[in-house]
């Protein structure tokens, strides 16, 4: 009689454990994707602000606090053209003109994201860890080029998830010669400020 009770319970338990072990990596990947989407949005915002700052200043900023200040208090110059320079008659008659106007960064960039601008300094789901950002001016083929990078290591972004699955993911990225986390820009290898998810 005991066998009729214990045996089916043991089978159900084994089936559940087997199912759970198969589903654990699937659940992990779903959570990685969800967290990565939030992180990528922040890194794209950082890149947008960095590129706008570089347009006027020929260099990048090295801290997210500086980027936030640029967003809240900075201005960018917009060149407005009336008429077409391709129209030689209009140019000859002086009907083509250009003027530049300064516009507040917060009024032009990251529309709709102003309320969350302060969060770009932090790695989501990390418990308050900050985005690691650097900027340099490096000589590439004899030309000085400003470069920046902003990174979110998997150890911080995936905090609280299965440790072994994080180790496996990091090892997989490192085996492919990629950064073990999310990254935009690169201070060692110019990449046109691409993200490693693109």
C-alpha positions as CSV (number, residue, x, y, z in Angstrom):
1,X,0.0,0.0,0.0
2,X,2.9,2.4,0.8
3,X,4.3,1.8,-2.6
4,X,1.0,2.9,-4.2
5,X,1.3,6.2,-2.4
6,X,5.0,6.9,-2.4
7,X,5.8,5.7,-5.9
8,X,3.4,8.1,-7.7
9,X,4.5,11.0,-5.6
10,X,8.1,10.3,-6.4
11,X,7.3,10.1,-10.1
12,X,5.4,13.4,-10.0
13,X,8.3,15.0,-8.1
14,X,10.9,13.7,-10.6
15,X,8.8,15.0,-13.5
16,X,8.5,18.4,-11.9
17,X,12.2,18.6,-11.1
18,X,13.0,17.6,-14.7
19,X,10.6,20.2,-16.1
20,X,12.0,22.9,-13.8
21,X,15.6,22.1,-14.8
22,X,14.6,22.5,-18.5
23,X,12.6,25.7,-17.9
24,X,15.2,27.4,-15.7
25,X,17.4,28.5,-18.7
26,X,14.3,29.6,-20.6
27,X,13.1,31.8,-17.7
28,X,16.6,33.1,-17.3
29,X,16.9,34.1,-20.9
30,X,13.5,35.9,-20.8
31,X,14.6,37.9,-17.7
32,X,17.9,38.7,-19.5
33,X,16.0,40.0,-22.5
34,X,13.6,42.0,-20.3
35,X,16.4,43.6,-18.3
36,X,18.6,44.2,-21.4
37,X,15.7,46.1,-23.1
38,X,15.7,48.6,-20.2
39,X,19.5,48.9,-20.1
40,X,19.7,49.3,-23.9
41,X,17.2,52.2,-23.8
42,X,19.4,53.9,-21.2
43,X,22.6,53.3,-23.2
44,X,20.9,54.7,-26.4
45,X,19.9,57.8,-24.4
46,X,23.6,58.2,-23.2
47,X,24.8,57.9,-26.8
48,X,22.3,60.5,-28.1
49,X,23.4,63.0,-25.5
50,X,27.1,62.2,-26.0
51,X,26.8,62.7,-29.8
52,X,24.9,66.0,-29.3
53,X,27.6,67.3,-26.9
54,X,30.4,66.3,-29.3
55,X,28.8,68.3,-32.1
56,X,29.4,71.5,-30.3
57,X,32.5,70.7,-28.2
58,X,34.5,68.2,-30.3
59,X,34.8,65.8,-27.3
60,X,32.7,63.5,-25.2
61,X,31.8,63.8,-21.5
62,X,33.3,61.3,-19.1
63,X,30.5,61.1,-16.5
64,X,26.7,60.6,-16.6
65,X,26.3,63.5,-14.1
66,X,27.8,65.8,-16.7
67,X,25.5,64.4,-19.4
68,X,22.5,65.0,-17.1
69,X,23.6,68.6,-16.6
70,X,24.1,69.0,-20.4
71,X,20.5,67.7,-20.9
72,X,19.0,70.0,-18.3
73,X,21.0,73.2,-18.9
74,X,22.8,72.8,-22.2
75,X,22.0,74.3,-25.6
76,X,22.6,73.0,-29.1
77,X,22.9,75.1,-32.2
78,X,20.6,74.4,-35.1
79,X,21.3,75.8,-38.6
80,X,18.2,76.7,-40.4
81,X,18.2,77.2,-44.2
82,X,15.6,79.1,-46.2
83,X,15.6,78.1,-49.9
84,X,17.9,75.6,-51.6
85,X,21.6,76.0,-52.3
86,X,21.1,73.7,-55.3
87,X,18.9,76.5,-56.9
88,X,21.6,78.7,-58.5
89,X,19.1,81.4,-59.5
90,X,17.7,81.7,-56.0
91,X,21.3,81.8,-54.6
92,X,22.2,84.6,-57.2
93,X,19.1,86.6,-56.3
94,X,19.9,86.3,-52.6
95,X,16.7,84.3,-51.8
96,X,18.7,81.6,-50.0
97,X,19.7,82.3,-46.4
98,X,21.0,80.4,-43.4
99,X,20.8,81.3,-39.8
100,X,21.6,79.5,-36.6
101,X,19.6,79.4,-33.4
102,X,20.4,77.9,-30.0
103,X,17.8,75.6,-28.6
104,X,17.8,74.0,-25.1
105,X,18.8,70.3,-25.2
106,X,15.8,69.3,-23.1
107,X,13.5,70.8,-25.7
108,X,14.9,68.8,-28.6
109,X,16.5,65.6,-27.5
110,X,15.0,62.6,-25.7
111,X,11.4,63.8,-26.1
112,X,9.2,62.1,-23.6
113,X,12.2,60.8,-21.5
114,X,12.8,63.9,-19.5
115,X,11.2,62.5,-16.4
116,X,13.6,59.6,-16.3
117,X,16.8,61.4,-17.3
118,X,18.3,61.1,-13.9
119,X,18.1,57.3,-14.1
120,X,20.6,57.1,-17.0
121,X,23.4,57.1,-14.4
122,X,22.3,53.8,-12.9
123,X,22.4,50.2,-14.1
124,X,18.8,48.9,-13.9
125,X,18.1,46.1,-11.4
126,X,21.6,46.5,-9.9
127,X,20.6,48.0,-6.5
128,X,22.1,51.4,-7.4
129,X,25.3,50.5,-9.2
130,X,26.4,53.3,-11.6
131,X,27.0,53.0,-15.3
132,X,30.7,52.9,-16.0
133,X,31.6,55.6,-18.5
134,X,34.9,56.9,-19.9
135,X,35.9,59.3,-22.6
136,X,39.3,59.9,-24.3
137,X,40.9,61.5,-27.3
138,X,43.0,58.9,-29.1
139,X,45.2,59.1,-32.1
140,X,43.9,56.9,-34.9
141,X,45.8,56.8,-38.2
142,X,47.5,60.1,-37.1
143,X,44.2,61.9,-36.4
144,X,43.0,62.7,-32.9
145,X,39.5,61.3,-32.4
146,X,37.3,61.7,-29.4
147,X,35.9,58.3,-28.1
148,X,33.7,57.2,-25.3
149,X,32.2,54.1,-23.9
150,X,29.5,53.3,-21.4
151,X,29.2,49.8,-19.9
152,X,26.8,47.8,-17.8
153,X,28.5,44.5,-16.7
154,X,26.3,41.4,-16.5
155,X,27.3,40.9,-12.9
156,X,25.4,44.1,-12.0
157,X,22.6,44.0,-14.6
158,X,21.6,40.4,-13.8
159,X,22.0,40.7,-10.1
160,X,19.8,38.3,-8.2
161,X,19.5,35.8,-11.1
162,X,20.9,32.3,-11.2
163,X,24.7,32.6,-10.5
164,X,25.8,29.7,-12.6
165,X,23.7,30.8,-15.6
166,X,25.3,34.3,-15.3
167,X,28.8,32.7,-15.2
168,X,27.9,30.6,-18.3
169,X,26.6,33.7,-20.2
170,X,29.7,35.7,-19.3
171,X,32.0,32.8,-20.4
172,X,30.1,32.5,-23.7
173,X,30.6,36.2,-24.4
174,X,34.3,36.2,-23.4
175,X,34.9,33.1,-25.6
176,X,33.6,35.1,-28.6
177,X,35.8,38.0,-27.7
178,X,32.9,40.2,-26.6
179,X,32.3,42.3,-23.5
180,X,30.4,40.4,-20.8
181,X,27.6,42.9,-20.5
182,X,26.1,45.7,-22.5
183,X,28.3,48.4,-24.0
184,X,27.9,51.4,-26.2
185,X,31.0,53.0,-27.8
186,X,34.6,51.9,-27.3
187,X,37.6,53.8,-26.2
188,X,40.1,51.2,-27.5
189,X,38.6,50.4,-30.9
190,X,36.6,53.1,-32.7
191,X,33.2,51.7,-33.7
192,X,31.1,54.8,-34.5
193,X,29.5,54.6,-31.1
194,X,27.8,51.3,-31.8
195,X,26.2,49.2,-29.1
196,X,27.3,45.6,-28.7
197,X,23.7,44.5,-29.1
198,X,23.4,46.1,-32.6
